[in-house]
Amino acid sequence: MSESVIDRRAVLAMTGGAVALGCGGARAAEARLETVEVITSRGRARFKVEIAATQAEQARGLMFRKALAPDRGMLFTYKRPQPAAYWMKNTLIPLDIIYVQPDGRILSIVRNARPHDETPLPSGGLVLGVLEIAGGRAAQLGILPGDRVLHRIFPKV
C-alpha cells in the first residue's frame, strides 16, 4: 500500500492504541453531528453524521458500536484528496463505505462490509471524504457511484 493510503491499523499503532478507549464519549459525538445529504435518482437521503477529522477519530471510526440508526453515520474528512483503504477490524456491524471524490461525487461504494474483516477495502482513486452508513442502506436508498454528496467539505455546484 502507498504511504498516502489511510489505514486504521497504522493510525492505531501511531496513537499507541489510546483511541480504542475512546475520548469524550457519546456526548462529544452528539455535539459534533452534522448533516450530509446524498442526491440520488430517487431523491435526497439525509444523514446526521459524526465527523472524523483527526487521526484519532479516524482510527476509531465506528469500531465497537453495536448498532447504527438508519439515518446516522460517520463522515471521515481529509485536508487534501488522497487514496483511501478501510477495513473492519473491531467493527461489530456491517457498514456501507461510500468513497467521495473532491468534487462531492461518489467514486465507489463498498456495500455491507463484513464485521471484523481485516481485508483492505480500497477507494479506487482520490477521495476527500468517506461516508460510513449502516450496511444495506445505500442499496435501500438507491445510492450509486456518480451521485452527489452535499456537505461543507465539498464544493457547491
N, C-alpha and C positions, 0 to 999 in steps of 0.2 A: 504494500500500500504506500502511496506517496505521503510525504510529510504533511501535506495540506488536507488530507482526509481526516475528518473528525472521527475519532474512535473513543468511545466512552471508557474503554479499558485503559487507554493511555492517560486520559484525564483523571480517572480514578486513581491510578498509580501516582500521578504527579501531585495529587492533593493528599496522598497518604491514606486514602480511604475515608477521610473525615466526613465527606459528603454523605456517606452511607448512613450516618447517624441522623442526618437532617438538621437544618438550621432554620429556626423560625416557625416551623410547623404550619398547620392549616391556616392559621390566622394571617400569616405573612402571604401565603398563596392567595387567599381571598382578596387581600388588599391590592394585589397585582393583576387581577383579572382584567383582560381587555377583550374587545370584540373583534372577531375575524369573520368575514363573510366570504363565501365562495359562490361565484356566479356560474351556474350550470345551465344546460339547455332546459332543465326543468324549473329553473328559478333560482332563488338565493337560499343558501344554507348558512345559518348563523351559529357561531360557537362562542362561548365565553372561555377564554384560554388563559392559562398561566404563561408568563413569559420566562423563557430560559435563555438569558443573555450572557451570564458569566460561565466560566469553565465549570465551577462547582455545580451550578444549576443544570448545566447541560450534561454533566457526568451522571447526576442522579436521575434526571428526566422523570419518567413515570414509573421508575422502579418501585417495587414493594407496594404498589397500590392494588387493592383488592377489587376495586370497581371504578368505572368511569362513566358518568352520566352521558346520555346520548348527545347532549348539547354542550359538552365540555371537552377540553383538550389542552394541549401544550404547544406553544409556538417557540421553536428554537430560532434565535436570530443571530446573524453574523454581521460583522462590520464590513466585510468585503465578500464578493462572490467566491465560492470555493466548492470543490467536490466534497461530498459527504458520504459516510457509510455508517449506518446504525445497526445495532444488534439488540437482542432481547434478554441478555443475562439479567437475572434478578427482576425481570418484568413478569408479573403474575397473570396478566390479562392479555388477550390478543389485541393488537393495535393495527390501524391503518396508518402508514407512514407516507406523508404527502410531501414530496420534494418540490420546492417553489423557486423558480428562476428569479433573477434580479428584477425582471420586468413585472413580476407578480403572476406570471402564467405557471401552471402546474407542469413540471417537467416529467415526473414519473410518480407512480403510486405503488407501494408495497402493500398489498391487501392481506388482512388477517395474519400479520406477522406472528409467528408461534412463540408463546411464552417460553422463557429460559433458553431459547436458541441462540447460540453464540456465533452463528454464521453472519458475516458482514453483509448488509443489505445496501448496496451502493446506489447513489442517486443517478448515475449515468451522465453526469455533467455538472456544470457550475450552478450552485444554488445560493440564495441569500437568506432563505428560511426553510424550516421543516415543520410541518404541522402534523402532530400526532393526535388521532381521534380514536374512539372506540372501534375495535375490529368489526368490519362489516358495514359501518356507517357510510363509507364512500360509495359502495355499491347501492345501498338503500336510497341514497340521495342523488345518485347519478353523477357523482363527481368523477371527472375524467381528465387525463392529460390534455393540456391546452386551455382548461377552464381558468378563470381569473380569480385570484385571491386578493381581497381588499383588507389592508392593514396599513398602519402608518409607516412601516418599513419599506413598503413597495410604492413605486411612483403612481400618482393618479393619472388616469388617461382621460 
